[in-house]
Amino acid sequence: MLTGLPGPTFCVPPPRHTGGYLLFLDFDGVLHPESVYLLHKHGPTLLDAPGHSLFEHCQLLEDVLAPYCDVRIVLSTSWVRRYRGSVRRVSHRLTPGLQARVIGATYHSKMDREEFAAAPRGMQIWSDVLRRKPEAWLALDDDWLHWPAWCREQLVRTDEVLGISAPSVLAELKTKLATMFDGT
């Protein structure tokens, strides 16, 4: 039950999709190493990560989610802010199977950018949880600092370089997804 728990609700229109099962998805440190920089005339570029590429773990995530067709994705990545709130533009880099699951983002272009960016990632996600009111949710993120205590069980903390491909992270994700759907 979500009532009675504290948290911000950034000023934004209500989401189109509410309820259901959600996966809050960061990109950097999840689908590829966290060392991504926005370079002038080059766009997002992965630096200091030889042997890795942008979005290298998309297919892995798609495969893990395959048994759970009801899971929808909410983008919880700073990429949405960088691209002026365009969920469509940002999700275009995902595999078609993941793109089809994306229903929105924690950031909305009508939000105050600075206020949103100043909030810890866990509070950004919690604010979205309050708006969307899912049956159950998980978050994939390498940012674990300042997460609210009441949200930590829903966080799958990823490896900054290996992302979801780290064996312990992958095992935790699979376990938490199975638990989320246990008995449904």
Secondary structure, 3 states (H helix, E strand, C coil): CCCCCCCCCCCCCCCCCCCCEEEEECCECCCECCCEEEECCCEEEECCCCCCCCCCCHHHHHHHHCCCCCEEEEECCCHHHHCCCCHHHHHCCCCHHHHCCEEEECCCCCCCHHHHHHCCHHHHHHHHHHHHCCCEEEEEECCCCCCCHHHHHHEEECECCCECCCHHHHHHHHHHHHHHHCCC
